[in-house]
C-alpha cells in the first residue's frame, strides 16, 4: 500500500513471476525438516536433472551422427532411413530444448516440493546450468547449418529439385534467440546480465550470419544463368551451335565453362539464346569456353600441370551438359556428340587410362557437389566464398575457445571434487545447502559439440580453398584477365599455390568398385568371412588397371562409333545361332538385366575351371572379365535405377535367380561339390530344366560353350572373349 509522501516500491519482474512461491515461503517459514522430507526434495530435483541430462547426451550423439553423415557421407542424405533420422532430429529439437529450458527455469529461484503433509521450500540457483544449455543449443544449430545442403536446382516438368535451406533451421534459430534474450533479460533483473552477454551473443551471431549467407546465396543462385537457370541456357546455346558445328567437323566445340551471367540473352521456346554479334555469330566475349581454356600456355601457372587444369575445365563443361539431363532437357545431339568426340580423339590418343577416367570422375564429382552440398550455390557471387570462410573462422575460433574453457573447467572440477548443476538452500532449521547434479553433464556435451563444429568448419574451409570449383573459377578468371594478371608475379604465384592445393577429404572418387555374386561359390571359412555372412556388406575392391584398360579399349578403336554391343561379338565368336543363343528373346532373355545375369553366371562357371598347367597369377583378361561380371550383378541387385529396366522388376529377378541357384546347388550336394569343376556346376544348374529359372539355364548353356572354347583354343581365348 502506498501512503502519502511515500514512494511506491516496484518489484522486479522476477519477483512478480514467483510471487506465489515467495508467499508460500513466508507462510511456511523455516522450521524443522524431517529426513524423509529432504529426501523427497532431493528425489524431485535429481529426477528432473536426470531427464534433462539424458536428453542432452542423447541429442549430442544424434547431432554427432548428423555431422558425420552431412560432412563425410553426403550421398546417404537422401536414403529413406537417413532422411527419417534427420527429420526426426530436426522435429524433436525444439520440444527438447523447450522442455529442458522450462524445467531448468522452473527450478530457478524459489522452489516448493510437497512431501507427505509437509511442504519443503528452497531457493535454487541454476544460472550456470541454463547458460551451458543455451551454449549447447547454439552449437547444435551451427552444426546443423553446416550439414544442411542448398541446391539451386531447375524446375522442369513438375520436377522440383531446388532445395533452399531448411525453414526449420530458421524457426529454431528464432526460437532459441528468443530464449537467449529472455534469459539475459532475467539476468539483468538480477544485476549480472553483463556476465552472460559475451558468452551467449557470439555463437548466436555466427548462427544468424551463416543462415543469412546461405539464404542469400540460394536466392541468388536460383535465378542465376550460371546455376539455377543454367540448363535452359545450355540447351539454347547448343541449338545455336548447330550450324557452326556442322561446318567444323574436327574443331573443338566451344562448350561453356563459366561466364553465363556476363552475357545478354533473350527467351526462346527451347530456352535462352545468346545475343548475336552483328548478326554473324554468337557474342561470347563474356563467356569462357573450353576452346579458350585449351589455348593456355603450358607455363602460365608456374609448376602446375596445365594438362590437368584443361581436363578439369573440360569436366566442368561436360557437367553442365549432364545437368541438362537431370533437369529433363533434351540436349542437341550434334553438340553433345561433338563434345564427347574430344574424349577418344584427344584424351585417348596416348595410353593414359587415368587421364580419361579422371575427366569422367571430375565430371561426376561436380554433379555430386551440386546436388549434395552447399558449395556450388555459394559461388554464385565471387565474394560469397570469402565471406563464408571469414564466418567459418569466427565459428572455429569460438568453438576452440569453448573447447579450451570447458577443458580447463573440467580439470578444475576434477581436482576440487566436482560441482553441481544446481545449488539449493533448503529453508530448514538449521539451513540446509546442497549441490544437485554434476556440471560434467553440461560441459561434456558442449566440449563434444564444439569439437564437431571445429571439424565441420575445417572441412568447409578446405572445401573453399582446395575444391575444384575454386580452381575452375580461378582458371576462368585468369582467361578473362590474362593480360593484366600475367604482369603481376604475386598473383601468378598465389593462383599457382591455390591450383596445386589438394585435400583428400574432397575426393569422392575412391577408385573402388562394388562386387556381388549370384552363386556363392568357394566361400571362405575365416572369422571375417563368417561375420560378413551375418552382416551382409558389399564387397568393395580397388579397380584393377586391367578393368580400366578393358573399359577404354573399345573407345580407342577407330571404329568405336560403329561398334556393336559386346553380346553380338560374343555370339559371333562362339558361333551361336538363333536356335541355341542363350541371349535370344526365344530363350526368355528380353531385358538388359537378363543379359547381365546370364553373362555373370557363365563367367562364374568358367572361373571354376582349373587351368592346366596351373597359373601363378590371373591374366589381365580374366581379372577384367570377373570384376566386370560381379559389378554387373551388383548393378542388378542394388542399383537397378542405373539400368533401363524397371527397378522393382530387376530386384525381384535377382532374388528369384539367387533363390533358384541356392536350391540347385543344394540339390547337387552343396556349393563346394558343384564348384569342384565346371561340368558339375553346369549339371547342377540344369538338373531340372522344367523348373529351373531361364536365367540359370541360359547362363549354364553359355558357360558350357565357354568351357568348350577354353578346351579347344585355351583358357585365355575364352577370357578374352568375355573381357571384350
N, C-alpha and C positions, 0 to 999 in steps of 0.2 A: 504494500500500500504506500502511495506517495503522499507525504504530508506537505503542508505549505512551507515553502522555503527549503525543502529537502530535495536534492536532485534525484531523479529516477535512476535505479541501478539496472543496467541492461545485461541480461545473462548471455554468455556466449552461445552460439548455435549448438555446440557440442553438448552443453548442459541442457538446452531445450530438448534435444533428441533423446536424452536419457533421464528426463525428469521423473519418470515413474520409478526407475531403478534407484535414483537418488532419494526419492521419497520413501521407498521401501527400506533403504539403509537407515534413514533417520528414524523410521518407525521401529525397526527391529533392533537397532543399536548394536553394540558389541557385547557379546556375552560369552558364556562358556560353550564351546563346540565339542560335541562328542566325537570320538574317533570314527564312528560309523558315518557321521555327517561329513567329516573331512574326507573320508574315503569315497563317499558318493560324489562329492565335488570333484575330486581328482579323476574318478572314472568318467565323469561327464566331459571334462576338459581333454583327457587323454583320448577318449573315443573320437572326439571331433578332430583332434590333431592327427590321429592315425588315418582317418579317412582323407584328410587334406594331403598328408604326406604320400599316401598310396596313389592318389590322383596325380600329384606332381611327378612322382617317379615313373608311373606308367606313361604319362604324357611325354616325358622326356625320352623314354625308349621309343615311343611311336614316332616322335619327331626325328630321332636319330635314324630310324629306318627310312623315313621320308627323305631326309637329306641324302642318304646313301643312294636311294633309287633315283632321286631327282638329279643328282650330280654325276653319278657314275653308272647309272643304268637307265638312261632316259628312254630307250626303246621299250622298256617294260612299263612305262607310264600308262599306256593305253591297253594293257592287259586287263581283262574284266576284274580279276581279283585285286590287282593293284589299284585300279580306279575305285573299286569299292572301299579299299583301305584308305585312300586319300580322301574320298568323300566322307567316310565316317569320322576320320580325324578332324577334318575341317568343320563338320557339323557339330561335333561334341566339344570343340574348343571353347566356344562362348559359354555354353552351360557350365562346363567345368570351371572356367575362370570366374564366372559369376558366383557359383557356389562357394569356391574357395575364398574369394574376397569377402562375400557376405558373411561367411562363417567366421572368418578372422575378425572382420569389423564388428560383428556381433559380440565378440569377446573383448573388445577394446573398451576400457573404462569400467563402469560398474557392472558386475555380473551377479546374478542371483540364481541359485540352484535349490530346488526343493528336495529335501531329504527326509522322508517319512513325515513327521509332524513339525520338522524344523526347517527354516529357510536359511541357507548359508549365503551370505553376501561377501563379495570381494571386489577389489579394484585391480584390474589386469592391464598389463602393458604389452601390446603386440606390434609396436611401430616397426621394429626390425623385421618381424615376420612378414608384414604386409609389403614393406619396401622390397624385400628379396623376391616375393611372389610377383610383384609388378615388373621387376627387372627380368625375371624368368619369362614373363609373358611377352616382353619386348623382344627378347632373344628368340623366342618361339616364332614370332611373326616375321622377324628378319630372316630366319632360316626358311620359313615358308615362302617368302617373296623370292628368295634366291633360287628355290627349286621350282617355282612356277614358270611355265613357258608361255610366251606370247607368239602367236602365229598370225602374220598378216597374209592370210590366205586369199583365195579367189573364189567368188561365188559364181557358180556355173551350173545351170540346170537343177537348181534346188539343192546343190551340194555345198553346204557352208562349212568350210574348213578354216575360217578365220577365227582365231581364238584370242580374245583380249585377256588381260589379267583378270583373274577370278574376282568377281564382285564381293565374294565372301571375305577376301583379304581386306578390302576397303572397309567393309562393315565391321570386321574385327578390329581394325586399327582405330576406327571412330569410337567404338565402344570402350576399348582399352584406354584410349586417350581420355575419355570421359572419366573413367575410374581413377586415372592418374591425377587429373585436375581436381576431382572431388577429394582425393586423399591429400593432395597438397593444400587444398583449402582448409581441411580439418587440421592439418599440421600447423598452418598459420594461426588458427584459433588457439592452438596450444603453445604458440610462441616459439616454435622451432621449425617452421616451414622452410626457412632458408637452407636447412641442412639437406633436404631431400631434392631440391631443385637441381643441383649439379649431378645427382645420382640418377634421377628418373628422366630428365628432359633430353639429354643427348641421345640415348637409344631410340626414343620415340621420334626425335627429329630425323635421325638416319632412316627410320622406318618410313616416315612420311615422304622423305626425299626419294627413296627407292621406288615407292608406289607412284609418285608423280612422274618420275622419269620413265617408268615402264608404260604408264598410260599415255603419256605424250608420245613416246616412241611408237606405240601401237597405232595410235590415230594417225600419226604422220606416215608410217609405213603402209598402212591400209590404203591410203589414197595416192601413194607414190607409184609412178610408172616403172620404177626400178624394182618394186617389191609387190605390193598388193595387186596392182593392175598390170603387172609385167606380162603375164601370159597373153592378154589381149594385144599388147604392143608387139610381142614377138610374132604372133600369128600374122598380124598385119604387115610387119616388116618382112617376113618370109614370103608373103604374097607379092610384095613389091619387088623382091629379088628374083622372081621367076624369070623375067625377061633377061636380066643381066646374067644370071647363072646359065641360061640356055645358050648364050653366045660364048661363054668362057668355060669350056668343058674341064680344063685341067687347072684352073686357078683356085686359090684358096678362098672359100666363101667368107665374106666379111660378116661373120657372126658377131652379134653384140656381146660385149663383155660388161661394160658399165657406161654410165653417162646418159641414161634414158631421160632423166629429169632435166637435162640441159637442152633438150630438143623441143621443137614445136611440132605438135601433132594435131590431127583432126579425126573426128569419129567416122568410122566406116562400118558397114554391116558386119564385116568379119572381125572387126577390132579397131585398133588405132593405126593410122597411116602417117608416116613422117612426111613433112612438107618437102616439096620438090625444089631443087636448086636450079632456078632459071628454066624450069620445065625439062631439064635434061637428065636428071637423076636424083637420087636421094641426097638430101642435105644432111650429111652425117658429120659435120665439123665438130659438133659437141659430143659425138659418140666415140667410144674407144672400142674398136672392133679387133677381132683376132688377127687379121692381116697386118694391122698396125703394130700389134704386140710382136708378131713374128719377125718384124723388121728390126727389132732391137739388136744392138751390137752385143758381142759376147763379153765385153769387158766393162759394161756400164755399171754393174753392181759390184765392182771390185772382185772379191773372191767368191761371189755367189755363182751358182750354176745357172746360166741363162736358159739352158735347155729345160731344166726343171721348172723354172718360172713360166716359160712359154707353155709347157704342158699344163701347169696349174691354171693359167688363164683359159686354155682350151677346155679344160674340165669344167670351168665355171660357165663358159658359153654353152656347153652341152647340158649342164644342169638346168639352164634356163629353158632349153628345148624340152627337157624331160619334165619340167614343171608344167608345161602346157598339157602333157598327157594326164597329169594328176588333176588338172583343172578341167579335164574332159574336153579339151580342144582337139581339133584335127590339124596337125601340123602339115604345112605344104610339103608334100612328099619329095618334091625336087630339092628344096632346101635342106630337108632332113638327110636325104641321101648324099648330097654334096658335102654336108657337114661330116658325115661318117666316112666319106671317101678318104679323108685325111688319115684315118686310122691305119688302113692297110698300105697306103702309098707313102706315108711319111714315118709313122711310128713303128711299122713292122718291117721296114727295109733292112734293118740290122737285127741280129739275133739278141735283142734286148727284150726279154719277156717281161721283166719287171717294169720297164717304162710304159709299155702298152697297158698292162694291168693296173699300173699306178694311176693312169689317166682315168680309168673306169672307177677305181677306188675313190679318187678325189671327187669325181662327179657324184657318186653316191654319198660321200661324206658331206658335200654341200647340201644335198637333198635331206639327209638326216638332220643336219643342223637347222635347216629351215623349218621343219615340221616338229622338231622335238626340243628346241632350245630358244632362248630369247636373244641370242647373239645376232642373227641377221637383222631383226627389226631395229636394233639399236644402231645399225649402220645406215639407216635412212637419212640421218644427218651426220655430218662429219664431226660435230662437237659432242654427240651423244656418247661415244666410247670414252672420250677424255673425262666427261662429267661422271660417267659410271665408274671409271677407275678411281676418281677422286672420292666418290661416296663409298666405294668399297674399301679404300684405305682408311677412311674415317671409321667405318664399321669394324674393320680389322683392329684399328688402334683401341677402340672402346672395348672390344672383346678381349684383347690382350690385357688391358687394364683390369677387366673383370677376373681373368684367369690369375693374374698376379695378386690381386686383392683377396680373392677367395682362398688362394693357396696360403697366403700369409695368415689370414684369419683362421683357417682350418688348423694350421700348425700351432697358432697361439691357443686355440681352444683345446687342442690335444694336450698341450703342455699344462694347461690350467684345469683340466678335468672336464671341459665342455661347458656349454651354456645353453639355456633353454630358449625355445621359440616364443614362450610366453611366460611372463613373470606376474604372479598374482599375490596380492596381500589380502589374506582372508581376515574378515572382521571378527576376530575372536579375542578372548582374554586369556592369555596374552596374544598379541598379534602374531599371526602365522603366515610366513612368507615361503613361497615355493616356486621353483622353475619347472615348467612343463615342456615336454618335447625336447628335441635336440636341433640346434641350428645346422647341424651337419646335413639334415634332410632339406634344408633350404640352400646351403652353399654348394652341395654336391650337384644338384640339377643345374644350377647356374654355371658351375665350372664346366660340366659336360657340354651344355648348350653353347657356351662361349667358345669352347674348343671346336665344336661342329661348325659354328659360324666362321671361325678363322679358316678352317679347311675349305669351306664353301667359297669364301671370299678370295682365298689364294687361287683356287681353281678358276674362278671367274676372271680375276685379273690376268692370269696366264692365258685364258681364252682370248682376251682382248689383245694381248701383246704378241702372242705366238700363233694365233689362229690363221688359217688360210684366207679367211675373209679380210683380215688386216693386210696380208701380203698382196692379194688381188687389188685391194683399194690403193695400196702404195704404188704398185706397178702401173696401174692406170693413171694415177696422178702424175707419175713420172712421164708417162707417154704424153699427157696433155701439156706438161710444163717442162719438157725435156731441155729446151734451150736455156731456161733460167736455172734449173736445178743442176745441170751439168757444170755450170760455172761456180757452184757452191760446194767446195770439198767437204764441209762438215755435214751438209745434207746428204751427200752421197754416202758418207761414212755411216751416218745414223740409219739411213734406209738399208744399207748393206747389212748392218747388225740385226735389224729387225727381220729382214728376209732370211737371215741364217738361223733365227731363233727356232728351236724345236722343243716340243713338250710332249712327252709320252702320254700324258693324261688326255690329250686331244685326239689320239689316234683311234678311230673307230674300226679300221681295218686290222684285224688280228692275224690275218694270213692263216686262218684255220677253216676247216670245213667239217660239217656235221656228218656223221656216218650212222647208217641204220641198215638192218638186215631182216628180211622176212624169215629166212631159215636160220635158226640158231644152231649153227654147226661149229664143232670144235670149241665148245665152251670151256673156258678156263675155270679151274677149281681153287684159285688163290683166294685168300680172305677178301682182298679188294674186289675181285670179280663176284664173289658171293654177295658182298654188300651192294654191289652195283645191281644185282638182280632184285634185291629187296627194295632199293631206291632207284627206280628206273630213270637214269640220267642219259642224256645223249652223249655219244662217243665223239669227241672233238679231236681232230688230228690236224697237224700242220700240213698245209697244202704242199705236196711234193713238187719239185721242179718238173717232173715228168708229166704231171697233170696240167701245168701251165703250158708246156710245150704242146701237148695234145689239144688243148683248147684253142691255141693260137695258130696251130698248123694249118687248118683249113683257110684261115684268113690270109695267110701268106701265099696261098696258091694263086696264080694269075687268073684262074677261072673261078674265084671264090664266089662271085655273084651268081654264076650259073650252076653252082654246085647243088646237087640234090641232097636230101637228108641222109643221115647215116644208115637208116633202115634199108633204103634202096640199095646202097652199096653193099651192105651186109648180105642181103638176099642174092645179089648178083654173085658175090664171092662164094657163097655156099651153094649156088645153083638151085635156089629154091623156086619151085613152080607154084602156080596158083592152087593146085590141089594139095600141096604139102607145105604151104607157107604158114609158119606159126604167127605171122603178123597180119594175116589177111582178115578181112571182115567176116569171111565164112567160118573162121576159127573162133570167132567171138571177140576179137580184138578190134574195138571201134573207137578208142579214145587214147589220148597221149599217156594217161596213167596206166592203161593196159600195156602199152608198148614198153614203158619204163620197167614195169614189174616183170614182164616176160624176159626182157634182156637181163634184168638183175638176177633172176633165178637161173638163167643159162650161165651167167658169169659165175655164180656160186657153184654150179655143177663142174664147170671147167676148173675152178680153183682147187677142188679136192683131188684133182688128178695129179699124181706124183710124177715128177719129171724123171726121165731116165736118160743119162745119169742125173742124179740129184744135183741141183744148183745151190751154190753157196748164197747167192743173193737173187732177188727177183729182178726181172728185166724191167726196163722203163715202160714198155707196153703193158705188162701185167700190172704194174703199180698204177698206171693211169686208168686202165680198164676197171680194176677192182674198186679204186677210190671213187671214180665217177659213178659206178654202179650203185654203191652204197649211198652216195649222195642223192641219186635219183629216187631211191627208196625213201630216203628222208624227206624229199620234197612231197612225195605222195602221202606220206603218213602224217607229217607235222605242218607243212606249209603249202597245202594244196591251192591256196589263193594265188600262188605264183604260176599255176598251170591254167590252161584254158578250160579245163573241165570243171564241173560243179564241185564245190568244196566238200559238201557232206557226202556226195557220192564217192569221191576219192577216199575219204576216211573210212567209209563203210567197205569199200573194195579192199583196202589194205587189211582191215581187221578180218574180213572173210578169208582172204588168201592166207593170212598168218594162222588163223584158226584151222583151216583145212590142212595147211602144211604141217602143223604140230600133230594133228591126228595121223597123217600119212607117215610121218617119221616115227610116231609111237607104235603104229601097227607093224612097222618094219624092224622093230627091236631097238628103237631109240636113235637119237641124232648121231651118236658115235658110230654105231653099226652102219648106218646109211652113209656116213661121211667117210667110211673106210676106202671107198672107191667110187668113181662117178657112175659106173654101171648100177651099183646098188642104190645110189641116190635116185637115178632115173627110174628104176624099177619101183622104188618106194612112192615116188610122186605119181606114177602111172598105175598103181596097184589096182585101183578101182576106177576105170575110165568113165563109167556111167555116173558116179557120184563125185568124182574129183572136180575141182574148180578148173574152169577153162584156162585161167592164167597159169596154174600149176602144170597142166597138161602141155600147153604151148611152150612154157619155159623148159620143161623136161625134154620136149622134142627138139627144141633149138639147142639145148645143152648137149644132147646126144650127137647132133651133127657137128658141133664144135669139137667134141671129143674125137670124133672120126677124122675131122680135119687135122687135129693135133697128131693123131696116129699116122696119118699119111704124109703130111708135109712138115711136121714138127710143131712143138707147142708154141714156139714164138710166132709162127704164122697165125695160129688161132688167136693169140693175144693181140696181134697187130690188127686183125680184122675187127675185134671188139673195140680197141682203142680208137680206130679211125671212125 
